[in-house]
Amino acid sequence: MRRTTGAIAVVLVAAGLTQAAARPPSRVEIRVDRAPLVMADGMAAPTIEPEIFGANARWIDDELGAWDPATQAPAAGFADAAAAAELNLIRYPGGTVANFFDFKSAIGPVEQRGCQTSGGFAAVRFGAIPGARNGFGPDEEEALVSAIGAKTMVMVPSINQTAADAADYVEYMNSPSDGTAINPNGGTDWAEVRAANGHPAPYGIKTWEYGNEPFLDGQRYWRDEDQQVRVKQFIEGGWSRQTAASVTYQNDDGLFSGCDLVNRRTGTGAADQAYRTRYRPIALPADATAESGPIPEPVLTVNGVRWTRVDSLAAAGPSEQVYRVGQADGTVSFGDGVHGAVPPQGAKLSIEYTTGRQDGFLDFVRAMKAVDPKITVCSGWGKAEFVDAMGNRPYDCLGIHSYTDQQGGDADGAYTPTELYQRLMSVSDVPTQELTDLRKQLGRYFPDPRKRPALAVTEYGTISQNGPTGVSTPGNFTAMQMHNVYETALLIGQLTNGARLSINSNLNGGPNADPAKRDWGNILGSPPGFGVTGRALSLTLAAPMIGAAPRKVTMTGNPVPPGQDYSAVVAAATRTNDGVQLLVVNRSLDQPVPITVDPGGGPAVKSARRTTVTDEDITAYNNDVAQPVQRTTTPLEAKGQEVDAELPPHSASLIELSYR
């Protein structure tokens, strides 16, 4: 098939020609039962919490402009936009970009803060981020969420941090300051550090997450390439040999300096050269245990010649090719030309070594809860293989990332808007099915619902991938109306599977002085000004459902769009003493779908209305120039206990039936 590659902003009439001759569907009967929704694991769906409206923040560059360092307050326009988007939860310090985040370098006077190492996205993976870009630390995050009436959940990095570091983080955020400067857990009293930084009262962070997407090869870091080995390391900690042969990363055998773990160092010719390994601690043969098995000696070479590790350089002669390691901090030190030889200028330095013992999920949870037993700690490996590997060992929560991959084209060229839309809708049931399957799996390991880990969606959206010819999705694809429909369908799946919280990816795009280059594919637009996106308008249709529990929804006559493999309508519903709330998506590209809503008994419906988010153009999105994607509210006529409505094509709607 020949595909066009011209401008993508076409109106629906042009975009939907392939379905123009389709016969309008017959009426869909939607019944909302009075009984609670019973989920796949046999549990009744829980009450919908305000935390379903969450977003993933990224700490770098003052949270991409959301924080104003001059006023030490949210940037102009942010609070109003966040209120309009009904943000109730922010995940901090983020996902991939925060994989090496060190909270201890992000507190205290901004001008005194140190560097960080990037996990990717906002800077090259392993690259150094200078202290000047490290102004949005935990205290600034709490000031921001306080200003908008939201809460924070914290992602604790699992790569460069130990369980003790995580416990320190919990202590800084949650422990009371009693003025003694004595830490009952030993070491620095981090509550007193927080108080000295001007924040005497604890923040009381309730939800924490260990790690971010360790199941992805691009985020395995020190862990093994084999998934079965890796998930065990994630859970229990362990050891791993680092060599030049890494399939995923370059330079795992390199020596580095400071926060820069991407640019390997070469010899300087100077005395007392000192570097660090990419991962730490370093394990030595004497550290071997039954669990680790034999640990080989590190292999360090200078210009291809192997040097010898010694415990001390003091006894070495001037020409002896020796080095020493600092196990805990991963340092590698050379001599001064008197005690130990000096690597010459420009010399290639390489070290093959074992890192370990690295702490795992169980270690982190134990240490964090020793500080605050009331916190919830979610696993950042929210996949079936983690559930199987954990078995019936208790844990609080499964942190799930609900994404689908999207390509912009194939070998024939870029997809048309119609093709892009249909491909997006065809996978919009996949994340819901994954949640359903995880519920069933957890039910098998935890027959007692009181002990069953909760589901938390800690990121969701799409991941744009280049197609076979390098064709990516179009600019601001994730801001388009087609994407709003997709995201609302995912939210419906989360509600019907009892997700306790929902974190959308992401909070806002980065600042850009050129309005044409601003990123609108998030909950909020880019600064300056921010702005409420069509995504936020669509997802917050569910706001009236907060505080109620989902009810069983039964549909008959739900059509399948011609030539497609997905049903047109997906829905979730709640009911209160005041009436029924039905969140419903019409995934049909070009056909309105007539529906009849039956509340399943109860008082007569006194009034009803439909609030809808859509635009006739599936590629439309809100920006600085225009805001085509808006809400419209239409009154509906009640007929006893039933209400008829029509769902516009490619739309998200909330239908409210009132008994009053």
C-alpha positions as CSV (number, residue, x, y, z in Angstrom):
1,M,0.0,0.0,0.0
2,R,1.3,3.5,-0.8
3,R,1.1,5.8,2.1
4,T,1.2,9.6,2.1
5,T,3.8,11.4,4.1
6,G,2.4,14.9,3.9
7,A,1.0,17.1,6.6
8,I,-0.8,15.1,9.2
9,A,-3.3,17.7,10.4
10,V,-6.3,16.6,8.4
11,V,-9.9,16.8,9.3
12,L,-11.8,13.7,10.2
13,V,-13.8,13.6,6.9
14,A,-10.5,13.1,5.1
15,A,-9.0,10.9,7.8
16,G,-11.9,8.5,8.0
17,L,-12.6,7.8,4.3
18,T,-11.9,4.1,4.7
19,Q,-14.9,3.8,7.0
20,A,-17.2,6.4,5.4
21,A,-19.5,3.8,3.9
22,A,-19.9,1.9,7.2
23,R,-23.5,1.5,8.4
24,P,-24.3,3.3,11.6
25,P,-24.3,0.9,14.5
26,S,-27.5,-0.2,16.3
27,R,-28.1,1.0,19.8
28,V,-25.8,-0.3,22.6
29,E,-27.6,-1.3,25.8
30,I,-25.5,-0.5,28.9
31,R,-26.7,-1.7,32.2
32,V,-25.0,-0.5,35.4
33,D,-25.7,-3.1,38.1
34,R,-26.4,-2.1,41.7
35,A,-24.0,-4.8,42.9
36,P,-20.3,-4.0,43.2
37,L,-18.0,-5.0,40.4
38,V,-16.2,-8.2,41.1
39,M,-12.7,-8.3,39.6
40,A,-10.8,-11.1,38.0
41,D,-9.4,-12.3,41.4
42,G,-12.8,-12.5,43.0
43,M,-12.4,-9.2,45.0
44,A,-14.9,-6.4,44.9
45,A,-13.4,-3.4,43.1
46,P,-12.2,-0.9,45.8
47,T,-13.3,2.7,46.2
48,I,-11.8,5.1,43.6
49,E,-9.2,7.3,45.3
50,P,-8.2,10.9,44.4
51,E,-4.8,9.5,43.5
52,I,-6.1,8.2,40.2
53,F,-5.2,11.7,38.9
54,G,-1.4,11.6,39.1
55,A,1.5,12.6,36.9
56,N,5.2,11.7,36.6
57,A,7.4,14.6,37.4
58,R,11.1,14.9,36.3
59,W,13.4,16.5,38.8
60,I,15.9,18.0,36.4
61,D,15.9,21.7,35.5
62,D,13.5,22.8,38.1
63,E,11.1,20.1,37.1
64,L,11.4,21.2,33.5
65,G,10.3,24.7,34.4
66,A,7.4,24.0,36.8
67,W,9.4,25.5,39.7
68,D,10.6,29.1,39.8
69,P,13.9,29.2,41.6
70,A,13.8,33.0,41.9
71,T,10.5,33.0,43.9
72,Q,11.0,29.5,45.4
73,A,7.4,28.7,44.3
74,P,5.6,27.1,41.4
75,A,6.2,28.9,38.1
76,A,3.6,31.4,37.0
77,G,0.5,29.6,35.6
78,F,1.5,26.1,37.0
79,A,-0.8,26.1,40.0
80,D,-3.8,27.2,38.1
81,A,-3.2,24.6,35.3
82,A,-2.6,21.9,37.9
83,A,-5.9,22.7,39.7
84,A,-7.7,22.6,36.4
85,A,-6.2,19.2,35.7
86,E,-7.2,18.1,39.2
87,L,-3.7,16.8,40.0
88,N,-3.7,14.9,43.3
89,L,-0.5,12.9,43.1
90,I,3.0,13.6,41.7
91,R,5.6,10.9,41.3
92,Y,9.0,12.2,42.2
93,P,11.9,12.4,41.2
94,G,10.6,10.7,38.1
95,G,11.3,7.5,36.1
96,T,14.3,6.8,33.9
97,V,15.9,10.2,34.4
98,A,16.0,9.6,38.1
99,N,17.5,6.1,38.1
100,F,20.7,7.5,39.7
101,F,19.1,10.3,41.7
102,D,20.7,10.9,45.1
103,F,18.5,12.9,47.4
104,K,21.5,13.8,49.6
105,S,22.9,15.9,46.7
106,A,19.5,17.7,46.2
107,I,19.0,19.2,49.7
108,G,20.3,22.3,51.4
109,P,21.3,25.6,49.8
110,V,21.0,25.3,46.0
111,E,24.3,26.9,45.4
112,Q,26.0,24.2,47.4
113,R,24.3,21.2,45.8
114,G,26.4,18.6,44.0
115,C,26.1,16.9,40.7
116,Q,23.8,14.0,39.8
117,T,24.1,11.2,37.2
118,S,21.5,10.9,34.5
119,G,19.5,7.7,33.9
120,G,18.5,9.0,30.5
121,F,16.0,11.2,28.6
122,A,16.8,14.7,29.9
123,A,20.5,14.0,29.6
124,V,22.6,11.2,28.1
125,R,22.4,8.0,30.1
126,F,25.3,7.9,32.7
127,G,26.1,11.6,31.9
128,A,26.8,14.1,34.6
129,I,24.2,16.7,35.5
130,P,25.8,19.7,37.2
131,G,24.6,21.1,40.5
132,A,23.3,24.2,38.7
133,R,20.5,21.9,37.2
134,N,19.8,20.3,40.6
135,G,17.6,22.9,42.2
136,F,14.4,20.9,42.4
137,G,15.0,18.6,45.4
138,P,12.7,16.9,47.8
139,D,12.0,20.1,49.7
140,E,11.1,22.0,46.6
141,E,8.9,19.1,45.5
142,E,7.0,19.3,48.8
143,A,6.6,23.0,48.4
144,L,5.2,22.5,44.9
145,V,2.7,19.8,45.9
146,S,1.6,21.8,48.9
147,A,0.9,24.8,46.7
148,I,-1.5,22.7,44.5
149,G,-3.0,20.6,47.2
150,A,-1.5,17.3,46.0
151,K,0.7,14.6,47.5
152,T,4.0,13.0,46.5
153,M,4.9,9.4,45.9
154,V,8.7,8.7,45.8
155,M,10.6,6.5,43.4
156,V,13.7,5.2,45.1
157,P,16.5,4.4,42.7
158,S,17.8,0.9,42.9
159,I,21.1,1.3,41.1
160,N,23.4,3.7,42.9
161,Q,21.6,3.6,46.2
162,T,21.7,1.1,49.1
163,A,18.9,0.0,51.4
164,A,20.5,2.2,54.0
165,D,20.4,5.2,51.6
166,A,16.7,4.5,51.1
167,A,16.1,4.4,54.8
168,D,17.9,7.8,55.1
169,Y,15.5,9.1,52.5
170,V,12.5,7.9,54.4
171,E,13.9,9.4,57.6
172,Y,14.5,12.8,55.9
173,M,10.9,12.9,54.6
174,N,9.0,11.3,57.4
175,S,10.7,11.2,60.8
176,P,10.0,13.8,63.4
177,S,12.7,16.3,64.5
178,D,13.1,16.0,68.2
179,G,16.1,18.4,68.6
180,T,18.5,15.7,69.8
181,A,20.5,15.3,66.5
182,I,20.7,11.6,67.5
183,N,19.6,9.1,64.9
184,P,18.1,6.0,66.6
185,N,19.0,4.1,63.4
186,G,22.6,5.2,63.6
187,G,24.6,7.7,61.5
188,T,23.3,11.1,60.5
189,D,20.0,12.2,62.0
190,W,18.3,13.1,58.7
191,A,15.2,14.6,60.4
192,E,17.5,17.1,62.0
193,V,19.1,17.9,58.7
194,R,15.6,18.5,57.3
195,A,14.9,20.8,60.2
196,A,18.2,22.7,59.7
197,N,17.1,23.1,56.0
198,G,14.1,25.0,57.2
199,H,11.5,22.2,57.3
200,P,11.0,21.0,60.9
201,A,7.7,19.2,60.3
202,P,7.9,15.8,58.6
203,Y,6.3,15.5,55.2
204,G,4.7,12.1,55.8
205,I,5.1,10.5,52.4
206,K,3.0,7.4,52.4
207,T,3.7,5.7,49.0
208,W,7.2,4.7,47.8
209,E,8.4,2.7,44.9
210,Y,11.6,0.7,44.6
211,G,13.2,1.0,41.1
212,N,12.0,2.0,37.7
213,E,11.5,-0.5,34.8
214,P,14.3,-2.9,35.6
215,F,12.7,-5.4,33.3
216,L,13.8,-3.3,30.3
217,D,17.3,-4.1,28.9
218,G,18.0,-0.4,28.7
219,Q,17.5,-0.1,32.5
220,R,19.1,-3.3,33.8
221,Y,22.4,-1.5,34.6
222,W,24.5,-3.8,36.8
223,R,22.0,-6.7,36.7
224,D,22.2,-9.7,34.5
225,E,21.1,-9.8,30.9
226,D,19.1,-13.0,31.5
227,Q,15.6,-12.0,32.8
228,Q,15.3,-14.9,35.2
229,V,18.6,-14.1,36.8
230,R,17.8,-10.4,36.8
231,V,14.5,-10.6,38.5
232,K,16.1,-12.7,41.3
233,Q,18.8,-10.0,41.6
234,F,16.1,-7.3,41.7
235,I,14.3,-9.1,44.6
236,E,17.1,-10.5,46.6
237,G,20.1,-8.4,45.6
238,G,23.3,-10.1,44.5
239,W,26.4,-9.9,42.4
240,S,27.2,-9.4,38.8
241,R,30.4,-9.4,36.7
242,Q,31.0,-6.2,34.7
243,T,33.0,-6.6,31.5
244,A,33.6,-4.9,28.2
245,A,31.3,-7.5,26.6
246,S,28.0,-6.0,27.8
247,V,25.4,-6.2,25.1
248,T,23.4,-3.3,26.4
249,Y,25.9,-0.7,27.5
250,Q,29.3,0.5,26.4
251,N,32.2,1.0,28.8
252,D,30.9,-1.2,31.7
253,D,34.7,-1.9,32.1
254,G,35.6,1.8,32.2
255,L,37.0,3.9,34.9
256,F,35.2,7.2,35.6
257,S,35.2,10.3,37.7
258,G,32.5,11.9,39.8
259,C,29.0,11.9,38.4
260,D,30.2,11.4,34.8
261,L,29.8,7.7,34.2
262,V,29.6,7.9,30.4
263,N,33.1,9.3,29.5
264,R,35.7,6.8,30.5
265,R,39.0,8.2,31.8
266,T,42.4,7.7,30.4
267,G,45.7,8.0,32.3
268,T,46.9,11.5,33.0
269,G,50.5,10.8,33.8
270,A,50.0,12.5,37.2
271,A,50.8,11.0,40.6
272,D,48.0,9.6,42.8
273,Q,45.4,9.1,40.0
274,A,42.1,8.0,41.4
275,Y,38.9,6.9,39.5
276,R,35.7,5.0,40.2
277,T,33.9,2.1,38.7
278,R,30.5,2.6,37.1
279,Y,28.8,0.4,39.8
280,R,29.7,-0.1,43.4
281,P,30.5,-1.7,45.7
282,I,33.3,-3.9,44.4
283,A,33.4,-7.5,45.6
284,L,36.7,-9.3,46.0
285,P,37.5,-13.1,46.2
286,A,37.6,-13.0,50.0
287,D,34.0,-11.8,50.0
288,A,32.6,-15.0,48.4
289,T,29.7,-16.7,50.1
290,A,27.6,-19.8,49.4
291,E,25.1,-17.5,47.8
292,S,27.6,-15.6,45.6
293,G,29.8,-18.5,44.6
294,P,33.4,-17.9,43.8
295,I,34.2,-14.2,43.1
296,P,37.1,-13.7,40.6
297,E,39.8,-11.2,41.2
298,P,39.3,-7.9,39.4
299,V,41.2,-7.7,36.1
300,L,42.7,-4.2,35.6
301,T,44.7,-3.3,32.5
302,V,46.7,-0.3,31.5
303,N,47.2,-0.1,27.8
304,G,46.3,-3.8,27.7
305,V,48.8,-4.8,30.4
306,R,47.4,-6.4,33.5
307,W,48.3,-4.7,36.8
308,T,48.1,-6.3,40.2
309,R,45.8,-5.4,43.0
310,V,47.3,-4.7,46.4
311,D,45.8,-3.9,49.8
312,S,48.2,-0.9,50.2
313,L,50.4,1.1,47.9
314,A,52.7,2.1,50.7
315,A,55.0,-0.9,50.3
316,A,55.1,-0.8,46.5
317,G,58.2,0.2,44.6
318,P,58.3,3.0,42.0
319,S,58.0,0.7,39.0
320,E,55.5,-1.8,40.4
321,Q,52.4,-1.9,38.3
322,V,49.9,-2.1,41.1
323,Y,46.6,-0.5,42.2
324,R,44.2,-0.7,45.1
325,V,40.4,-0.5,45.3
326,G,38.0,1.0,47.8
327,Q,35.3,-1.6,47.9
328,A,32.4,0.5,49.3
329,D,32.7,3.5,47.0
330,G,34.2,1.7,44.0
331,T,37.4,3.8,43.9
332,V,40.5,2.6,42.0
333,S,43.8,4.3,43.1
334,F,47.3,4.2,41.6
335,G,50.7,5.1,42.9
336,D,52.6,8.3,42.9
337,G,55.8,7.1,41.2
338,V,57.5,6.4,44.5
339,H,55.0,3.9,45.9
340,G,53.6,2.3,42.8
341,A,53.8,3.1,39.1
342,V,51.9,5.9,37.5
343,P,49.6,5.2,34.4
344,P,51.0,7.3,31.6
345,Q,49.1,10.1,29.9
346,G,46.5,8.9,27.5
347,A,46.8,5.3,28.7
348,K,43.7,3.2,28.2
349,L,42.3,2.0,31.5
350,S,40.0,-1.0,31.8
351,I,38.7,-3.1,34.7
352,E,36.7,-6.2,34.8
353,Y,35.2,-6.7,38.2
354,T,32.3,-8.1,40.2
355,T,29.9,-5.6,41.8
356,G,28.1,-6.7,44.9
357,R,26.6,-7.5,47.2
358,Q,24.0,-5.1,45.8
359,D,20.8,-4.8,47.9
360,G,17.5,-6.0,46.5
361,F,13.8,-5.2,46.9
362,L,13.5,-7.2,50.2
363,D,16.5,-5.4,51.7
364,F,15.1,-2.0,50.7
365,V,11.6,-2.7,52.1
366,R,13.0,-4.0,55.4
367,A,15.3,-1.0,55.9
368,M,12.6,1.6,54.8
369,K,9.9,0.2,57.0
370,A,12.3,0.0,60.0
371,V,12.2,3.8,59.8
372,D,8.5,4.2,59.2
373,P,6.4,1.0,59.4
374,K,3.3,2.8,58.0
375,I,4.6,3.4,54.5
376,T,3.6,1.4,51.4
377,V,6.5,0.3,49.2
378,C,5.7,-0.8,45.7
379,S,7.9,-3.0,43.5
380,G,9.0,-1.2,40.3
381,W,9.0,-4.5,38.5
382,G,5.3,-4.8,37.8
383,K,5.4,-7.8,35.6
384,A,4.3,-11.5,35.8
385,E,7.8,-12.7,36.2
386,F,8.2,-10.7,39.4
387,V,5.0,-12.1,40.8
388,D,6.1,-15.6,40.1
389,A,9.6,-15.0,41.5
390,M,8.2,-13.5,44.7
391,G,5.7,-16.3,45.1
392,N,3.8,-15.9,48.4
393,R,6.4,-13.7,50.1
394,P,4.5,-10.6,51.4
395,Y,4.8,-7.2,49.8
396,D,2.6,-4.1,49.7
397,C,2.1,-3.2,46.1
398,L,2.9,-3.9,42.5
399,G,4.0,-0.8,40.5
400,I,2.9,-1.3,37.0
401,H,3.9,0.6,33.9
402,S,1.1,0.4,31.3
403,Y,2.5,1.3,27.9
404,T,2.2,0.2,24.3
405,D,4.7,0.8,21.6
406,Q,3.7,3.0,18.7
407,Q,5.4,3.3,15.3
408,G,4.8,6.1,12.9
409,G,5.0,4.0,9.8
410,D,6.4,0.9,8.1
411,A,8.4,0.0,5.1
412,D,5.9,1.7,2.8
413,G,6.2,5.1,4.6
414,A,4.4,7.0,7.2
415,Y,1.0,5.9,8.4
416,T,-2.0,8.0,7.5
417,P,-3.9,9.5,10.4
418,T,-6.6,6.8,9.9
419,E,-4.0,4.0,10.1
420,L,-2.3,5.6,13.1
421,Y,-5.6,5.9,14.9
422,Q,-6.7,2.3,14.2
423,R,-3.4,0.9,15.3
424,L,-3.6,2.8,18.5
425,M,-7.1,1.7,19.3
426,S,-6.2,-2.0,18.4
427,V,-3.7,-2.1,21.3
428,S,-5.7,0.0,23.8
429,D,-7.1,-3.2,25.5
430,V,-3.7,-4.7,26.0
431,P,-2.8,-2.7,29.2
432,T,-6.2,-3.6,30.7
433,Q,-5.7,-7.3,30.0
434,E,-2.3,-7.1,31.6
435,L,-3.9,-5.7,34.8
436,T,-6.5,-8.4,34.7
437,D,-4.0,-11.1,34.3
438,L,-1.9,-9.7,37.2
439,R,-4.9,-9.7,39.4
440,K,-5.6,-13.4,38.7
441,Q,-1.9,-14.2,39.2
442,L,-1.8,-12.4,42.6
443,G,-4.9,-14.2,43.6
444,R,-3.3,-17.6,43.1
445,Y,-0.3,-16.7,45.4
446,F,-2.4,-14.8,47.9
447,P,-5.8,-16.5,48.4
448,D,-6.5,-14.2,51.4
449,P,-7.5,-10.9,49.9
450,R,-6.3,-9.1,53.0
451,K,-2.8,-10.1,52.2
452,R,-2.9,-9.6,48.5
453,P,-0.6,-6.8,47.1
454,A,-2.4,-3.9,45.6
455,L,-2.1,-2.8,42.0
456,A,-0.7,0.7,41.4
457,V,-0.2,2.1,37.9
458,T,2.9,4.2,38.4
459,E,3.3,5.2,34.7
460,Y,1.1,4.8,31.6
461,G,0.9,6.1,28.1
462,T,2.6,5.2,24.8
463,I,6.3,4.7,23.8
464,S,7.0,6.1,20.3
465,Q,9.2,3.8,18.3
466,N,10.8,4.3,14.9
467,G,9.3,2.1,12.2
468,P,11.4,-0.1,9.9
469,T,12.3,2.9,7.8
470,G,13.0,5.2,10.7
471,V,9.5,6.8,10.6
472,S,8.5,7.9,14.1
473,T,5.1,9.1,15.3
474,P,4.3,12.7,14.3
475,G,5.1,15.6,16.4
476,N,2.8,16.1,19.4
477,F,1.2,12.7,18.6
478,T,0.7,12.1,22.4
479,A,-1.3,15.4,22.6
480,M,-3.7,14.5,19.8
481,Q,-7.4,13.7,20.3
482,M,-6.7,10.1,19.1
483,H,-4.3,9.7,22.0
484,N,-6.8,11.2,24.5
485,V,-9.3,8.5,23.5
486,Y,-6.6,5.8,24.0
487,E,-5.6,7.2,27.4
488,T,-9.1,7.4,28.7
489,A,-9.6,3.7,27.6
490,L,-6.6,2.8,29.7
491,L,-8.0,4.7,32.7
492,I,-11.2,2.8,32.4
493,G,-9.2,-0.5,32.5
494,Q,-7.4,0.8,35.6
495,L,-10.6,1.6,37.4
496,T,-12.2,-1.7,36.6
497,N,-9.1,-3.6,37.9
498,G,-8.9,-1.7,41.2
499,A,-5.8,0.4,40.6
500,R,-5.1,2.3,43.9
501,L,-3.3,5.1,42.1
502,S,-2.6,6.1,38.5
503,I,0.4,8.1,37.4
504,N,0.2,9.6,33.9
505,S,3.4,10.0,31.8
506,N,4.2,12.9,32.2
507,L,3.5,16.1,34.2
508,N,4.6,18.7,31.7
509,G,7.1,19.2,28.8
510,G,10.2,21.3,29.0
511,P,10.2,25.1,28.4
512,N,10.7,26.4,24.9
513,A,10.5,30.0,23.7
514,D,9.1,28.8,20.4
515,P,5.4,28.0,20.7
516,A,5.6,25.7,17.7
517,K,8.2,23.5,19.5
518,R,6.4,23.2,22.9
519,D,5.5,19.8,24.1
520,W,1.7,19.4,24.6
521,G,1.7,15.6,25.0
522,N,1.5,15.5,28.8
523,I,-1.0,16.4,31.5
524,L,0.0,20.1,31.3
525,G,1.5,22.0,28.4
526,S,5.1,23.3,28.4
527,P,6.1,26.5,30.2
528,P,5.7,29.4,30.0
529,G,2.0,29.4,30.7
530,F,1.5,25.6,30.8
531,G,-2.1,25.1,29.9
532,V,-4.6,22.3,30.2
533,T,-4.3,19.6,27.6
534,G,-7.0,17.6,26.0
535,R,-5.6,14.6,27.9
536,A,-6.3,16.3,31.2
537,L,-9.8,17.2,30.1
538,S,-10.5,13.7,29.1
539,L,-9.0,11.9,32.1
540,T,-10.6,14.2,34.7
541,L,-14.1,13.3,33.3
542,A,-13.8,10.6,36.0
543,A,-13.6,13.2,38.9
544,P,-17.3,12.6,40.0
545,M,-16.5,8.9,40.4
546,I,-14.0,9.5,43.2
547,G,-15.2,8.2,46.5
548,A,-17.4,5.5,45.0
549,A,-16.7,1.9,44.0
550,P,-17.0,0.7,40.4
551,R,-20.2,-1.3,39.6
552,K,-20.6,-4.1,37.1
553,V,-21.3,-2.8,33.6
554,T,-23.0,-5.1,31.1
555,M,-23.2,-4.2,27.4
556,T,-25.1,-5.8,24.6
557,G,-24.9,-4.8,21.0
558,N,-21.4,-3.3,21.3
559,P,-20.3,-3.0,17.7
560,V,-16.8,-3.8,16.2
561,P,-15.7,-1.1,13.8
562,P,-15.5,-2.5,10.2
563,G,-12.2,-4.2,9.5
564,Q,-11.0,-3.8,13.1
565,D,-10.4,-6.2,16.0
566,Y,-11.7,-4.0,18.9
567,S,-15.2,-3.1,20.2
568,A,-16.3,0.5,19.8
569,V,-17.4,1.1,23.4
570,V,-15.5,0.6,26.7
571,A,-16.9,1.9,30.0
572,A,-16.7,2.0,33.8
573,A,-19.4,3.1,36.2
574,T,-20.0,4.0,39.8
575,R,-23.2,4.8,41.6
576,T,-23.9,6.9,44.7
577,N,-27.0,7.9,46.6
578,D,-27.4,10.8,44.1
579,G,-27.2,8.7,40.9
580,V,-25.0,6.9,38.4
581,Q,-21.7,8.0,36.8
582,L,-20.7,6.3,33.5
583,L,-17.2,7.0,32.0
584,V,-17.4,5.8,28.4
585,V,-15.2,5.9,25.3
586,N,-16.3,5.5,21.7
587,R,-13.3,4.2,19.8
588,S,-15.1,4.2,16.5
589,L,-13.2,6.4,14.1
590,D,-16.1,8.0,12.3
591,Q,-19.4,6.5,13.6
592,P,-21.5,7.9,16.5
593,V,-22.8,5.2,18.7
594,P,-26.3,5.4,20.2
595,I,-26.6,4.0,23.7
596,T,-29.3,3.4,26.3
597,V,-28.1,3.5,29.9
598,D,-30.1,1.4,32.4
599,P,-29.1,2.1,36.0
600,G,-30.3,-1.3,37.1
601,G,-33.2,-0.3,39.3
602,G,-33.6,2.3,41.9
603,P,-35.5,5.6,41.9
604,A,-36.6,7.2,38.7
605,V,-33.9,9.3,36.9
606,K,-34.8,13.0,37.4
607,S,-32.1,14.5,35.1
608,A,-29.2,13.4,33.1
609,R,-26.4,14.9,31.1
610,R,-23.5,13.9,28.8
611,T,-20.1,15.7,29.1
612,T,-17.9,14.9,26.2
613,V,-14.3,15.6,25.1
614,T,-13.6,15.4,21.4
615,D,-12.9,17.3,18.2
616,E,-13.8,16.4,14.6
617,D,-10.1,16.1,13.8
618,I,-8.4,13.1,15.3
619,T,-5.0,14.9,15.1
620,A,-6.2,18.0,16.9
621,Y,-4.5,19.1,20.1
622,N,-4.6,22.2,22.4
623,N,-1.6,24.6,22.2
624,D,-0.7,28.2,22.6
625,V,-2.5,29.2,19.4
626,A,-5.8,27.3,19.7
627,Q,-7.6,24.9,22.0
628,P,-9.8,22.9,19.7
629,V,-10.2,20.0,22.2
630,Q,-12.8,21.1,24.7
631,R,-15.6,19.7,26.9
632,T,-19.2,20.1,25.9
633,T,-22.1,19.3,28.2
634,T,-25.5,18.2,26.7
635,P,-28.6,17.6,28.7
636,L,-30.2,14.2,28.1
637,E,-33.9,13.2,28.4
638,A,-34.7,10.6,31.1
639,K,-37.3,8.0,30.3
640,G,-38.2,6.5,33.7
641,Q,-35.1,4.6,34.7
642,E,-33.4,4.7,31.3
643,V,-31.5,7.4,29.4
644,D,-30.7,7.5,25.7
645,A,-27.5,9.2,24.5
646,E,-25.3,9.3,21.5
647,L,-21.5,9.0,21.8
648,P,-19.7,11.0,19.1
649,P,-16.9,9.3,17.2
650,H,-13.5,9.1,18.8
651,S,-14.7,10.6,22.0
652,A,-14.5,10.3,25.8
653,S,-17.7,11.1,27.8
654,L,-19.1,11.1,31.3
655,I,-22.8,10.4,31.5
656,E,-24.4,11.3,34.8
657,L,-27.8,10.2,35.9
658,S,-29.3,12.0,38.8
659,Y,-32.0,10.8,41.2
660,R,-32.4,14.3,42.6
